[in-house]
Amino acid sequence: MAASTNSFLIGNTTHIPTLKPKPTSQSFLHLTKPTTVNLTGKSKPISIRCAAATTTHVPQERVFNFAAGPATLPENVLLKAQADLYNWRGSGMSVMEMSHRGKEFLSIIQKAESDLRNLLEIPSEYSVLFLQGGATTQFSALPLNLCKSDDTIDFVVTGSWGDKAVKEAKKYCNTNVIWSGKSEKYTKVPSFDELEQSMHAKYLHICANETIHGVEFKDYPVAKNGYLVADMSSNFCSKPVDVSKFGVIYGGAQKNVGPSGVTIVIIRKDLIGDARDFTPVMLDYKIHDENSSLYNTPPCFGIYMCGLVFEDLLEQGGLKEVEKKNQKKADLLYNAIEGSNGFFKCPVEKSVRSLMNVPFTLEKSELEAEFIKEAAKEKMVQLKGHRSVGGMRASIYNAMPLAGVEKLVAFMKDFQAKHG
Amino acid sequence: MAASTNSFLIGNTTHIPTLKPKPTSQSFLHLTKPTTVNLTGKSKPISIRCAAATTTHVPQERVFNFAAGPATLPENVLLKAQADLYNWRGSGMSVMEMSHRGKEFLSIIQKAESDLRNLLEIPSEYSVLFLQGGATTQFSALPLNLCKSDDTIDFVVTGSWGDKAVKEAKKYCNTNVIWSGKSEKYTKVPSFDELEQSMHAKYLHICANETIHGVEFKDYPVAKNGYLVADMSSNFCSKPVDVSKFGVIYGGAQKNVGPSGVTIVIIRKDLIGDARDFTPVMLDYKIHDENSSLYNTPPCFGIYMCGLVFEDLLEQGGLKEVEKKNQKKADLLYNAIEGSNGFFKCPVEKSVRSLMNVPFTLEKSELEAEFIKEAAKEKMVQLKGHRSVGGMRASIYNAMPLAGVEKLVAFMKDFQAKHG
């Protein structure tokens, strides 16, 4: 090995490549020094930069990815995962190869749970479960675990996901949609005073952030009976949440905290243990709680990725800091829409606009396809609105850098100047 | 960048690092040239070797990992995944960040299915589904989709997993265990002629390879009524299988074909579409079939990894070649056990010993803990038998190199010489 002919850099922070195009004759790879498990999440990996000259084309230019989920992940998390993919911390194996009952993976899942508990300040009377199957599986699991056939669930439906939750629950118990925004094309959240909750509802279900419609609860209703259950798939860990206000919080990881294939359920322990007798074993919270999410083989690599994201969020200063950044990005984008003199429009009522998913349309709707196409040319991708809604949608989750929103806003101004 | 001072190698095959210890002052990273999607699976990626001298400790030594699952993965697959993790083929994003409805991920899942169909020669009247939740979820999904409450399933139970399948099916219909190896500690497969199948069984269920007990079907019974259903989690894609003999083949990916979090179901299309009305939507095969496994967000990165493994298996020459390698590895290990004059013992009847999972004990059982500990010191890990069985177990799936089995056999001989 001509080791002495190499150039490299060592720093005490993880190096993040810039998003500017690089000559295709250069590439960057990153090795992270193996560290022992550090439960504080404060360790700063030492990063080595290895520059390799090649004659092949190895583009390292990243796009700004506005997809609604799976969605963009923090660059430093991806680089850590890349460095450790082949051999995690000198264990001699990839995280993907580890026995889920071995000490290495146990340290990973335990740290992930511990960091998530820190982030959301989850009280000890709540269990944290790492499951599979997405929020859609929870649409079934919730009534199966929490209701008998003659029980009633109240639903406030502010978008398509809340609506799907109702449809699935109907299989297992009574459902009462106490408010729906459907007739107003899901652009609002109701005033909580107006809600007529059922006399004996088992629980009140909301979708805290509707990914497709961009409607987000800024505060939460109180269940008159029972407790509040919230699908937080698309705003999970995007801001502080008072977990004690909820019976259950659940969400797919693939928006804010990891890759698809991991579902996180935070559930008050006293609600566990009363599943219907025909509940599939993998949908029974008791099974997963008793086995610390290891009843069968969990989605290990996905949980590992979530753990890296939790670590990153803690390093950013926790969810208060994360919320500030999200607010700043959202303000920038909504202000650009509002300041366009109607060239761009957001259909959602101002007070409940999502910090995560920003749907917008063009006054001249015939230009929307061009907008999306031109943006993609400038490396801003996945801006097309959901097929059920049309228009555009910019998902600006935790991991979307401010620079991505700034670039989008500049592009919008240019586009308006050209076509306004 | 001091590009001209770098050393690198370009070859027309993927370079796989040896398993010999490397000086910790050197490390190897691999970049794979991005290629366009190639549906033949024949493309040979160009590999670049980048040697970096560092003063930090970056061990790249791999262990031989005999875990039962999650299990060792092909090194070239891990290196490809590592090279592309941050930016898949110049797309500007990781596979983990891609919209599951975008053209990039669609090309990945479609190629994975196509390659799997090639590998197993899956007839067109079968659907291939990429699901979540492991085989355990299928223990519920199968009766929910295929049986009414008064239907009967016949079970041949050759180990713990078959037994678990019975217990779950009892929730949904009648179960008839027509043979169980439990009283003989799960060491046999029955003669098929002896089996007294139910008159009107809906299907006959087997676990084709019992991971814990190391019992493998070498041929398959024919269902007198209905069809054969097989859990192939731990020998999936380890050898050719005549899919047309089965109604359903299913398995978790985390033994032979990928990371945990992906479950593959191969099902005859005429069996789809008759699920019980209380079947959770995510357990309904019809939903997944109609939506090409994209009803909700699938475990994208896991499916991508499975696709890389399928590609690798095709490049090895397909499942006939893979079976030869597996047979050779298993012969080596079983012969070592048989040739030890009783120092090592395998409890399983010779004719049905698994090519994948090799359980064995020591005549002097008090030495087992030392055996496992000493082997780990020599970088052979996860040799402890399942907690329900004890002793040792060497899982030697597709991705376990012959060198790993050779090293284990040499170690066994040394251990015997020392303690025999």
Interface residues (C-beta under 8 A of the other chain):
Chain A: M1 A2 A3 S4 T5 N6 S7 F8 I10 S25 Q26 S27 L29 L31 K33 P34 I46 I48 C50 A51 A52 A53 T54 T55 T56 H57 V58 P59 Q60 E61 R62 V63 N65 A67 A68 G69 P70 A71 T72 L73 E75 L78 L79 A81 Q82 L85 Y86 N87 G90 S91 G92 M93 S94 M96 E97 M98 S99 H100 G102 Q132 G133 G134 A135 T136 T137 F139 S140 A141 L144 E168 K171 Y172 G252 Q254 G258 P259 S260 G261 V262 D277 F278 P280 V281 M282 L283 Y295 N296 T297 P298 P299 C300 F301 G302 M305 K379 V381 Q382
Chain B: M1 A2 A3 S4 T5 N6 S7 F8 I10 S25 Q26 S27 L29 L31 K33 P34 I46 I48 C50 A51 A52 A53 T54 T55 T56 H57 V58 P59 Q60 E61 R62 V63 N65 A67 A68 G69 P70 A71 T72 L73 E75 L78 L79 A81 Q82 L85 Y86 N87 G90 S91 G92 M93 S94 M96 E97 M98 S99 H100 G102 Q132 G133 G134 A135 T136 T137 F139 S140 A141 L144 E168 K171 Y172 G252 Q254 G258 P259 S260 G261 V262 D277 F278 P280 V281 M282 L283 Y295 N296 T297 P298 P299 C300 F301 G302 M305 K379 V381 Q382
